[in-house]
Amino acid sequence: MKLQSLWSATAAPAPDLAPLRGLIEVEVAIIGAGYSGLSTALALAERGVAVAVLEAQAPGAGASGLNGGQVIPGFKHFLADSTAVYGEARGRALHALGARAADITFDLIARHGIACDARRDGWVQVADAPAPLAEGLRRAEAWQGFGAPVRILGRDELAALTGCDAYLGGWLHAGGGSVQPLSYARGLARAAMAAGAAIHAPSRATRIARDGAQWRIDTAEGALRARRVLIATNALAGDLWPGLARTMLPVWSFQVASAPGAVPATMPVISDTRRVLRYFRADRDGRLVVGGKGTLRGPTSEESFALQRHMLGRLYPALAEVPLDFGWGGQVAITLDRLPRLFALDEGVFATIGCNGKGIAWCTAQGPELAGLLMGEQPLALPPVEPLRPIPLHGLKALYGAAGSLWYRFRDRLDRTTLERAS
């Protein structure tokens, strides 16, 4: 096994970029060249706004180039839950944007001709115990009520569609699909640059400070001055803005990929309803890519992927002993209520954080909305702008994560044990 991302080995070439040198003035500065930052930069550039993006490594170097590549439609909660949390108008607007998020993503890919192995073979959510299956079917019925291309799958049809008989049933949203996530990030960067955005990499932002009526962002070799700033670093917030990193929990998610030809390349992308999520898909060459919870730190050896190897064998017993070509990990920004956050850090400085594992479609779709916010508008299809709210006792985040994972795994096991006893 190579301790390398499959996506970095198979991605479209990276765009030619250079570090920021000297002092440059723009209307808007964005820190982070992941999906959120790049989609926002593209939307601003298409409005004719002078925008520059600072990236510490390269576009897609973080979670945007390391995730499972699943383009999943929808906001996390039912419409009633969304309106209860956000109020009627904002709750409906957020729910509607989530419902269109996959369409927005695939339309953007087509409009800009982004070569990223984009496929719309659907997204399937599966369940292996009665209670989560019932919850999933309620979600499917709610989607059907909105006219979404959704249908419920019985056990036999699900097994025929996915080649996996480990689940009781599930549902298919035909609007979902997949991309090569690093190729998509690189293509999004190219589209933003073609529209007029500047992207500087590697250029790590080292300091943000007020500079008269503007903000100055320093890097090792230069500086940006801008009226407005968006921090879009998500799980890799670091210490650039005091307290920002303490608003979420960075959780490692690990993935492995088999050799080519293991499964049909046209199978839909799949994730389950477990509290400790499992997700899997095929890449363009028929590799089976399986992902789920990682350890408290990044992978260091093939042994780091024991859980993913076990998952692969449980899902596809015939592949239990197949060689694995790639193993890698990335960090997901998790908020305590699993909802995204939008912070006003100071006048003209905002931060978006907390994709909670649904980053491709959601972060792409929110880009134009964030662009409107940065231009002084008040879009409803965003979480409410709020002051920074660090998680209490955030220094114990490793303990939070370990204890929460054990508790969720226990509840997942209890669900399955109850089913086995009943049968």
Number of C-alpha atoms within 10 A of each C-alpha: 14 14 15 16 21 23 20 18 10 12 19 19 11 17 14 10 13 12 19 25 14 12 14 13 17 17 18 25 28 28 25 31 32 31 32 32 32 33 28 30 36 28 22 27 22 16 15 12 18 18 26 31 30 28 26 20 16 25 33 27 19 23 26 26 25 25 27 30 28 28 28 31 27 22 20 16 16 16 19 13 13 20 18 11 12 17 12 13 12 19 23 18 20 23 23 16 23 23 21 19 26 26 20 19 22 22 12 17 19 12 10 14 12 21 17 21 15 21 20 19 18 23 25 28 22 27 23 20 22 15 13 19 21 14 13 21 20 13 16 21 16 15 19 15 10 11 9 17 14 22 17 19 19 13 18 14 14 22 16 10 15 18 15 15 19 16 18 17 25 28 22 22 24 18 21 26 25 27 23 26 27 31 26 27 30 29 25 30 30 22 23 26 20 14 17 20 25 21 30 23 19 18 25 21 19 14 14 18 12 14 12 8 12 19 22 23 24 20 22 15 12 15 22 26 24 25 21 23 28 27 25 25 28 27 25 17 23 13 12 16 15 12 16 24 22 21 23 26 22 24 23 21 26 25 27 29 29 24 16 17 14 17 21 18 18 18 20 25 28 23 22 20 20 19 15 17 16 20 22 24 28 26 28 19 14 19 22 26 26 24 28 21 19 22 16 14 14 16 20 12 12 16 9 18 23 12 17 22 23 13 19 25 15 15 17 17 15 11 17 14 10 14 12 19 17 20 26 27 27 24 23 26 25 21 19 12 8 15 15 20 20 18 21 16 20 12 13 19 20 23 22 24 26 26 22 22 20 20 23 29 29 27 26 24 25 25 22 21 21 28 24 17 18 22 17 11 11 14 16 17 20 23 18 16 16 12 12 19 13 14 18 10 9 16 10 10 17 15 12 13 17 12 12 14 15 12 14 15 16 13 15 19 14 13 17 15 13 12 14 10 7 7 6
